[in-house]
Amino acid sequence: MSQTSSHRRQRQGRKSTGPETVASGQASVDAEEVARFEALAETWWDPVGPMRPLHVMAPVRIGFVRDRAAEAFARDVTADRPFAGLSLLDIGCGGGLMAEPMARLGFAVTGIDAAEKNIAVARRHADQMGLAVDYRAEPVEVVAAGKIQFDVVLALEVVEHVADLDAFLEAAVSAVKPGGLMVLSTLNRTAKAFALAIVGVEYVLGWLPRGTHDWRKFVQPAELAASLRRAGARVGELAGMSYSPLSGRWNITRDLGVNYFAVARRA
């Protein structure tokens, strides 16, 4: 796919039996993707269920966000609740796998998701854990329209599921305070990513339901950086995230060929 010609447009990909995007003002929402994740909503906190890859990935994602936020805001990660006084928006929060640890680190966390069932699960689990997280069943366009801004905005494993990349990032960046931090993670559109993230994970290992990902919607780092730049944010770091079958752990690497992080600051 050509980023320059068509990422402001609806993303090319699977055809839905109903409207692919939710109505006006929510151009980035892919109704088919929302329905797919709503069907899995009750499995978010099952570490051996369909969300197993995210549970295994959690330590490296949490550590990456913590360390970049600590550097950006001069916080001591060894302190109790080091990010107290800072706000964080978790876009596409699902059942709260990132929102909860961010709240434990002291952030005032808002988690949003277009799937209402995901938000119901997230609220229930946060209540059980005694955590205060402001969960909302709404897309990022609603946050942008309300002109609400946050010190940190997360979009982890989200952009490969949106209908319109530019529309999504325009809304997401507008939710970052000037000088604030945005952390994204996604999948690169490479042959290696197709082999590992789709054939391997979905068809061979069965770690995710078949059809979870559409390779055509994966985003190359240069495409992501260009779209963020158009939205008013500049990427300062790209880092790979690779899985070791020997250790069963994810690690930060220089290999951007499959999973990768992007760290951006809003001007």
Secondary structure, DSSP 8 states (H G I E B T S, - for coil): --HHHHSSS-------SS-SB-STT-TT-BHHHHHHHHTTGGGTT-TTSTTHHHHHHHHHHHHHHHHHHHHHHT--TTSSSTTTT-EEEEET-TTTTTHHHHHHTT-EEEEE-S-HHHHHHHHHHHHHHT---EEE---HHHHHHTT--EEEEEEES-GGG-S-HHHHHHHHHHTEEEEEEEEEEEE--SHHHIIIIIIIIIIIS-SS-TTS--GGG---HHHHHHHHHHHTEEEEEEEEEEEETTTTEEEEES--SSEEEEEEEE-
